[in-house]
Amino acid sequence: MRLIQNTSLQSHSVYFDTPTGQVSIFLRAKSSVSIPDNYSSKILNNLIARRIVRVIKVTPDIAPVNVTPPSTFHKKDTNTKK
């Protein structure tokens, strides 16, 4: 997912090419909207180059893993003579 943030005080209508056809998304001033990664747009690329829109890559939340501390560590003594 990508988060599109409109950083300008103007509203913009952005058309995206999707696998199912074209989709229009209206960005109000100082608002944001999330879109899938497979949406592409020449208008969006132009707005990014003009620094009117900011795009942030959103990663899904990963469930935390319970980490248990290791038991006492015993170092093997290699200096002992037999």
C-alpha positions as CSV (number, residue, x, y, z in Angstrom):
1,M,0.0,0.0,0.0
2,R,1.0,3.6,-0.6
3,L,-0.1,6.7,1.2
4,I,-0.6,9.8,-0.9
5,Q,-0.5,13.1,1.0
6,N,-1.5,16.3,-0.7
7,T,0.8,19.0,0.7
8,S,-0.6,21.9,-1.2
9,L,-3.6,24.1,-0.4
10,Q,-5.3,23.1,-3.7
11,S,-7.4,20.1,-4.5
12,H,-6.4,17.7,-7.3
13,S,-8.2,15.0,-9.2
14,V,-5.8,12.1,-10.0
15,Y,-6.5,9.4,-12.5
16,F,-4.9,6.0,-11.9
17,D,-4.5,3.1,-14.3
18,T,-5.5,-0.1,-12.6
19,P,-5.8,-3.7,-13.7
20,T,-9.6,-3.3,-13.9
21,G,-9.6,0.1,-15.7
22,Q,-9.2,3.7,-14.8
23,V,-10.1,5.1,-11.3
24,S,-10.3,8.7,-10.3
25,I,-9.3,9.8,-6.8
26,F,-10.0,13.3,-5.5
27,L,-7.4,14.7,-3.2
28,R,-8.6,17.6,-1.0
29,A,-6.2,20.2,0.3
30,K,-3.9,18.8,3.0
31,S,-5.6,15.4,2.9
32,S,-4.3,11.9,2.4
33,V,-5.5,8.7,0.8
34,S,-4.1,5.1,0.6
35,I,-3.9,3.2,-2.7
36,P,-2.6,-0.2,-3.7
37,D,0.9,-0.6,-5.1
38,N,-0.3,-1.6,-8.6
39,Y,-2.0,1.8,-9.3
40,S,0.0,3.9,-11.7
41,S,-0.5,7.5,-12.9
42,K,1.4,10.0,-15.0
43,I,-0.4,12.8,-13.2
44,L,0.8,11.6,-9.8
45,N,4.4,11.4,-11.1
46,N,4.1,15.0,-12.3
47,L,2.7,16.2,-8.9
48,I,5.5,14.4,-7.1
49,A,8.1,16.1,-9.3
50,R,6.4,19.5,-8.6
51,R,6.5,18.7,-4.8
52,I,2.7,19.1,-4.5
53,V,2.1,15.5,-3.4
54,R,4.1,13.2,-1.2
55,V,4.0,9.4,-1.5
56,I,4.9,7.1,1.4
57,K,5.3,3.4,1.2
58,V,3.2,1.8,3.9
59,T,4.3,-1.6,5.2
60,P,1.8,-3.9,6.9
61,D,2.1,-4.2,10.6
62,I,4.1,-7.3,11.6
63,A,3.1,-9.2,14.7
64,P,5.8,-9.0,17.3
65,V,7.6,-12.2,18.1
66,N,8.1,-13.3,21.7
67,V,11.8,-13.5,22.2
68,T,12.9,-15.5,25.2
69,P,16.3,-14.7,26.6
70,P,18.8,-17.5,26.2
71,S,19.6,-19.7,29.1
72,T,23.0,-19.3,30.8
73,F,25.8,-19.6,28.3
74,H,28.6,-21.9,29.2
75,K,31.8,-21.2,27.3
76,K,33.8,-24.3,26.5
77,D,37.2,-24.1,28.3
78,T,39.9,-24.8,25.7
79,N,42.9,-24.1,27.9
80,T,42.6,-27.2,30.1
81,K,45.2,-29.8,29.7
82,K,44.5,-33.5,29.8
